[in-house]
Amino acid sequence: MQLGPREINKNIFKAYDIRGLYPQEIDDDAAYRIARAYVSLIDCKRVVVSHDMRESADQFEAATIRGLIDQGADVVPVGLASTPMYYFAVNHLKGDAGVQCSASHNPAEYQGYKMTGPGAIPSIALVDNETLYKRACEGNFAEPKQKGTLHEQVDVLDAYCDAVLDSVDIHDFKDLKMVIDCANGMGGHILPVLCKKVGSDPVRLYWRLDGSFPNHEANPLKTETLLALRDRVVDEQAYLGVAFDGDGDRVAFTDEKGGIIPGDFITALIARAMLEKNPGETILYDLRSSWIVPEEIEKAGGKAIECRVGHGLIKKQMREEGGFFAGELSSHYYFSDFFTTDNGDLAMLYVIKMLLADGRPMSEIVDPLRRYFHSGEINSDVKDIPAVLKRLKDKYGPAAKRVTEIDGYKAEFEDWWFNVRPSNTEPLIRLNLEAKNKAKMEEKVAELLNEIRS
């Protein structure tokens, strides 16, 4: 059917996913067109479709399903799902593509997609978002021989929970007292079933599904979203605090004192635990991570490989380099033995298993990793990003011990390093910097920000 051309907001097509304000930037017509475009470009026949708890989910998903079916694809709906559960469903139900209607951790007024091909490989491995955008705008879709079929909804929640518990080989949390904050997101759909299977009854924070996110933004990267969790951990005298993002693919942790554990420290801890049973495996870590990550990986007998930022790129590199596990500073953790996907539930289970086996308080496990001083990610508005990057290369490159340009520009010195990366979507430069002492870190952050913002 010839829909005729329509200009869709190009800004919703991000580097790896699609998301924007609903319905101002991505409406039902755009959803219908994008769905048809995806089927027409990758020629998929059986598409697994799911959605998160957003208030717009039913209407947005219905438009998406219409597009998939009208372009000739059979649709297998699974209903409410976290993104990790969706990845599982694509494999479990043998889909040759998948569409998760979700805007991840974005605020309530957003909507969007995480799309995959067979095996839950990221859609960008099959078709780039620029091509998808153009095809959706053109609206010139070849008529299929016949429309697709909408199958009955399949419930995979129970099978998913069994699969993650089996994958980590943990079936009893013993008497481990935890506080888990689901931020009114999809963790509140998964965890009641998962915890029941292991006889655990954690202290619940915001497990009720509510796409308006009435308590706090569903983004554990923002320190302010962890305030209630930190206080509750201390009040309850819990051993561990856990915070999920809106769609469940990211997870952050606090120790028993309410102290926030950096995402790259969790990468190091999970990698260390995995390498005990899988010596010599390759572990990927994103280039913003602390020096402690490769140090701990190599000390545990693994091969540490630095990688770019972003789930689509990391999953691709894991497949190419035989990566066993990968972690990002942003609290995404990737597991090769679970379809090479990021999974907050698996990360939580590995941390719980490690904590139970170790016997020490979480703070005592983490404290030896606090060897360096990391700035965290600092954003700067920049008009001429290439000019700034060139200025930094010219100033710092000649004295650097090691320079990499796999993602922005990274320069390493004897006692400090920095990485600057341009944003994929905004006129921003993101700075991460680490030093062997606090004074050096603060000095170099001030120096770099002056260079970037001048």
PABALUM-840898 format. One record per residue (C-alpha): x, y, z; residue in three letters. Coordinates in pm, whole numbers, padded with zeros to 5 digits, always signed. Layout:
N
XYZALA/...
END
This chain:
454
+00000+00000+00000MET/+00131+00339-00098GLN/+00104+00566+00206LEU/+00275+00859+00042GLY/+00562+01054+00190PRO/+00560+01201+00538ARG/+00842+01368+00726GLU/+00902+01189+01058ILE/+01109+01364+01323ASN/+01462+01244+01251LYS/+01579+01310+01606ASN/+01391+01004+01735ILE/+01631+00774+01546PHE/+01917+00741+01794LYS/+02245+00558+01748ALA/+02101+00222+01860TYR/+01732+00269+01942ASP/+01430+00482+01854ILE/+01268+00709+02111ARG/+01099+01045+02141GLY/+00816+01239+02297LEU/+00478+01074+02239TYR/+00281+01178+02041PRO/+00464+01504+01956GLN/+00775+01340+01805GLU/+00667+00979+01753ILE/+00293+00920+01702ASP/+00088+00617+01600ASP/+00128+00687+01229ASP/+00505+00702+01269ALA/+00491+00376+01467ALA/+00292+00210+01190TYR/+00536+00332+00924ARG/+00848+00232+01117ILE/+00706-00117+01175ALA/+00631-00162+00805ARG/+00970-00024+00710ALA/+01146-00268+00944TYR/+00969-00572+00800VAL/+01030-00456+00443SER/+01402-00400+00502LEU/+01495-00718+00691ILE/+01226-00945+00541ASP/+01126-01096+00877CYS/+00836-01343+00896LYS/+00780-01401+01270ARG/+00809-01103+01504VAL/+00789-01120+01885VAL/+00635-00801+02026VAL/+00624-00675+02384SER/+00575-00352+02576HIS/+00662-00187+02905ASP/+00430-00022+03158MET/+00403+00322+02998ARG/+00055+00474+02987GLU/+00076+00499+02607SER/+00187+00137+02566ALA/-00138-00024+02450ASP/-00214+00232+02181GLN/+00145+00257+02060PHE/+00188-00121+02047GLU/-00141-00163+01857ALA/-00021+00075+01584ALA/+00309-00112+01568THR/+00141-00451+01535ILE/-00083-00320+01256ARG/+00226-00213+01064GLY/+00402-00545+01110LEU/+00098-00745+01002ILE/+00017-00522+00704ASP/+00370-00577+00577GLN/+00324-00955+00594GLY/+00484-01052+00927ALA/+00323-01287+01176ASP/+00318-01131+01523VAL/+00362-01322+01850VAL/+00274-01086+02138PRO/+00407-01153+02487VAL/+00247-00856+02665GLY/+00427-00681+02949LEU/+00800-00750+02946ALA/+01124-00601+03066SER/+01380-00561+02790THR/+01582-00864+02912PRO/+01264-01074+02920MET/+01187-00953+02568TYR/+01532-01063+02447TYR/+01466-01402+02603PHE/+01122-01422+02437ALA/+01266-01357+02089VAL/+01488-01662+02137ASN/+01243-01877+02334HIS/+00966-01828+02076LEU/+01201-01855+01778LYS/+01128-01513+01633GLY/+01335-01392+01342ASP/+01283-01039+01473ALA/+01158-00863+01782GLY/+01008-00527+01873VAL/+01000-00400+02232GLN/+00779-00091+02270CYS/+00971+00099+02534SER/+01155+00425+02586ALA/+01388+00260+02840SER/+01467+00490+03133HIS/+01330+00805+02966ASN/+01057+01002+03147PRO/+00687+00914+03126ALA/+00606+01123+02819GLU/+00848+00928+02595TYR/+00784+00623+02377GLN/+00999+00421+02140GLY/+01152+00090+02034TYR/+01426-00157+02097LYS/+01435-00373+01785MET/+01625-00693+01720THR/+01680-00952+01453GLY/+01703-01329+01510PRO/+01877-01436+01829GLY/+01805-01088+01971ALA/+02093-00935+01774ILE/+02054-00554+01764PRO/+01859-00421+01468SER/+02149-00199+01366ILE/+02343-00516+01277ALA/+02085-00568+01002LEU/+01980-00217+00899VAL/+02102+00121+01016ASP/+01855+00368+01158ASN/+01922+00618+00879GLU/+01792+00367+00623THR/+01497+00280+00845LEU/+01413+00649+00883TYR/+01418+00710+00506LYS/+01202+00406+00426ARG/+00945+00504+00692ALA/+00928+00860+00561CYS/+00887+00750+00198GLU/+00590+00528+00282GLY/+00639+00341-00044ASN/+00591-00018+00075PHE/+00562-00315-00158ALA/+00235-00497-00099GLU/+00301-00841+00059PRO/+00151-01153-00095LYS/-00065-01179+00214GLN/-00095-01001+00544LYS/+00054-01153+00856GLY/-00132-01321+01140THR/-00170-01203+01497LEU/-00112-01501+01728HIS/-00253-01537+02077GLU/-00048-01376+02352GLN/+00215-01602+02507VAL/+00320-01573+02872ASP/+00695-01629+02907VAL/+00751-01475+03251LEU/+00779-01804+03438ASP/+01012-01955+03178ALA/+01226-01640+03183TYR/+01267-01647+03561CYS/+01367-02014+03550ASP/+01618-01939+03274ALA/+01799-01658+03458VAL/+01818-01857+03782LEU/+01952-02159+03595ASP/+02202-01944+03405SER/+02362-01817+03729VAL/+02297-02148+03910ASP/+02142-01983+04214ILE/+01816-02109+04361HIS/+01831-01987+04721ASP/+01909-01638+04851PHE/+01934-01784+05203LYS/+01866-01511+05459ASP/+02019-01225+05257LEU/+01829-00909+05344LYS/+01798-00670+05051MET/+01613-00356+04951VAL/+01515-00350+04583ILE/+01390-00034+04411ASP/+01206-00098+04084CYS/+01123+00272+04024ALA/+00766+00171+03924ASN/+00924+00008+03619GLY/+00931-00341+03475MET/+01128-00489+03762GLY/+00799-00485+03950GLY/+00663-00733+03695HIS/+00963-00970+03705ILE/+01079-00975+04066LEU/+00765-01101+04243PRO/+00788-01422+04039VAL/+01167-01450+04050LEU/+01191-01391+04427CYS/+00910-01637+04501LYS/+01106-01908+04320LYS/+01401-01864+04559VAL/+01193-01806+04872GLY/+01315-01450+04912SER/+01109-01158+05041ASP/+01316-00842+04987PRO/+01210-00501+05112VAL/+01013-00352+04825ARG/+01053+00004+04702LEU/+00817+00116+04423TYR/+00732-00225+04276TRP/+00387-00113+04158ARG/+00389-00068+03779LEU/+00320+00297+03699ASP/+00432+00453+03372GLY/+00398+00802+03517SER/+00695+00725+03749PHE/+00537+00901+04050PRO/+00826+00847+04292ASN/+01142+00922+04097HIS/+01287+00896+03749GLU/+01366+00537+03654ALA/+01734+00607+03593ASN/+01977+00475+03857PRO/+02266+00663+03693LEU/+02134+00978+03858LYS/+02245+00985+04219THR/+01929+01163+04332GLU/+01715+00867+04222THR/+01897+00647+04477LEU/+01827+00860+04786LEU/+01525+00659+04906ALA/+01707+00330+04847LEU/+02018+00439+05037ARG/+01815+00555+05336ASP/+01603+00240+05340ARG/+01907+00010+05324VAL/+02047+00174+05637VAL/+01709+00183+05816ASP/+01644-00185+05743GLU/+02002-00291+05820GLN/+02004-00466+05482ALA/+02311-00624+05327TYR/+02254-00489+04976LEU/+02058-00223+04788GLY/+01949-00282+04428VAL/+01802-00025+04185ALA/+01661-00108+03840PHE/+01593+00130+03555ASP/+01256+00154+03380GLY/+01290-00139+03141ASP/+01512-00360+03356GLY/+01826-00387+03146ASP/+02035-00173+03385ARG/+02088-00220+03756VAL/+02282-00029+04019ALA/+02387-00129+04370PHE/+02460+00011+04714THR/+02649-00152+04997ASP/+02507-00212+05345GLU/+02598+00145+05446LYS/+02403+00295+05156GLY/+02723+00371+04967GLY/+02679+00373+04588ILE/+02892+00116+04409ILE/+03017+00249+04072PRO/+02903+00054+03766GLY/+03257-00030+03659ASP/+03331-00181+04003PHE/+03039-00419+03947ILE/+03193-00510+03608THR/+03515-00601+03789ALA/+03337-00803+04060LEU/+03119-01002+03820ILE/+03415-01063+03587ALA/+03625-01186+03879ARG/+03352-01428+03988ALA/+03300-01557+03634MET/+03671-01611+03574LEU/+03694-01844+03874GLU/+03495-02101+03676LYS/+03587-01980+03327ASN/+03959-01899+03336PRO/+04114-01729+03036GLY/+03790-01588+02897GLU/+03771-01250+02725THR/+03597-00970+02915ILE/+03504-00640+02751LEU/+03482-00311+02939TYR/+03390+00031+02806ASP/+03670+00283+02777LEU/+03524+00515+03045ARG/+03584+00248+03309SER/+03840+00275+03586SER/+04188+00125+03556TRP/+04076-00121+03824ILE/+03861-00309+03570VAL/+04139-00438+03341PRO/+04363-00484+03645GLU/+04111-00709+03819GLU/+04028-00901+03500ILE/+04393-00975+03426GLU/+04471-01058+03789LYS/+04187-01314+03775ALA/+04335-01472+03462GLY/+04109-01313+03202GLY/+04179-01121+02885LYS/+04063-00757+02915ALA/+03957-00571+02600ILE/+03856-00206+02594GLU/+03549-00130+02386CYS/+03323+00151+02270ARG/+03015+00274+02453VAL/+02665+00158+02353GLY/+02477-00170+02363HIS/+02459-00222+01986GLY/+02834-00180+01945LEU/+02929-00387+02249ILE/+02707-00680+02148LYS/+02863-00674+01802LYS/+03218-00668+01940GLN/+03141-00947+02189MET/+03033-01169+01904ARG/+03336-01078+01693GLU/+03596-01120+01970GLU/+03441-01408+02159GLY/+03364-01193+02461GLY/+03231-01393+02756PHE/+03106-01095+02956PHE/+03103-00716+02920ALA/+03023-00422+03143GLY/+02963-00052+03098GLU/+03009+00236+03339LEU/+02638+00305+03281SER/+02546-00020+03463SER/+02470-00228+03154HIS/+02606-00583+03189TYR/+02622-00827+02897TYR/+02625-01207+02908PHE/+02737-01422+02617SER/+02562-01729+02758ASP/+02230-01541+02765PHE/+02206-01448+02395PHE/+02483-01183+02426THR/+02235-00936+02574THR/+02234-00691+02865ASP/+02039-00812+03164ASN/+01986-00641+03499GLY/+01840-00954+03657ASP/+02145-01164+03576LEU/+02378-00893+03710ALA/+02179-00882+04034MET/+02192-01261+04068LEU/+02569-01270+04015TYR/+02620-01002+04281VAL/+02393-01190+04525ILE/+02576-01517+04461LYS/+02914-01348+04509MET/+02800-01181+04833LEU/+02667-01507+04976LEU/+02986-01695+04886ALA/+03221-01427+05020ASP/+03058-01378+05359GLY/+03198-01028+05415ARG/+02983-00712+05407PRO/+02953-00559+05060MET/+03150-00251+05164SER/+03449-00467+05261GLU/+03438-00643+04924ILE/+03424-00314+04735VAL/+03669-00099+04937ASP/+03990-00257+04795PRO/+03874-00147+04450LEU/+03876+00220+04550ARG/+04235+00266+04437ARG/+04185+00559+04200TYR/+03977+00876+04175PHE/+03724+00899+03891HIS/+03547+01219+03785SER/+03228+01056+03662GLY/+03089+01175+03330GLU/+03082+01555+03287ILE/+02894+01710+02994ASN/+02979+02038+02822SER/+02784+02226+02554ASP/+03016+02276+02257VAL/+02946+02449+01926LYS/+03243+02317+01725ASP/+03314+01964+01849ILE/+03579+01874+01584PRO/+03777+02188+01669ALA/+03774+02105+02040VAL/+03883+01746+01977LEU/+04170+01865+01758LYS/+04282+02113+02022ARG/+04288+01840+02286LEU/+04476+01599+02059LYS/+04738+01862+01976ASP/+04790+01957+02341LYS/+04785+01616+02510TYR/+04874+01366+02239GLY/+05253+01420+02225PRO/+05303+01351+02598ALA/+05060+01059+02630ALA/+05184+00706+02696LYS/+04887+00562+02505ARG/+04626+00716+02277VAL/+04309+00546+02149THR/+04039+00680+01922GLU/+03790+00392+01917ILE/+03530+00618+02078ASP/+03615+00987+02084GLY/+03968+01051+02208TYR/+04141+00888+02506LYS/+04489+00976+02631ALA/+04665+00788+02912GLU/+04956+00914+03121PHE/+05159+00774+03409GLU/+04919+00883+03682ASP/+04597+00989+03503TRP/+04387+00949+03189TRP/+04097+01119+03016PHE/+03842+01037+02749ASN/+03629+01286+02558VAL/+03337+01165+02345ARG/+03089+01363+02140PRO/+02723+01289+02213SER/+02536+01100+01940ASN/+02228+01318+01977THR/+02324+01656+02122GLU/+02600+01922+02077PRO/+02777+01791+02386LEU/+03122+01662+02472ILE/+03134+01406+02753ARG/+03446+01399+02970LEU/+03560+01109+03189ASN/+03887+01137+03378LEU/+04071+00932+03640GLU/+04386+00989+03842ALA/+04589+00809+04106LYS/+04515+01078+04367ASN/+04227+01316+04430LYS/+04428+01635+04389ALA/+04550+01532+04046LYS/+04198+01433+03941MET/+04053+01769+04047GLU/+04340+01961+03887GLU/+04307+01782+03554LYS/+03925+01804+03547VAL/+03947+02182+03588ALA/+04219+02198+03322GLU/+04027+01984+03070LEU/+03698+02166+03124LEU/+03876+02496+03065ASN/+04014+02361+02736GLU/+03677+02217+02630ILE/+03465+02520+02722ARG/+03701+02802+02621SER/
END
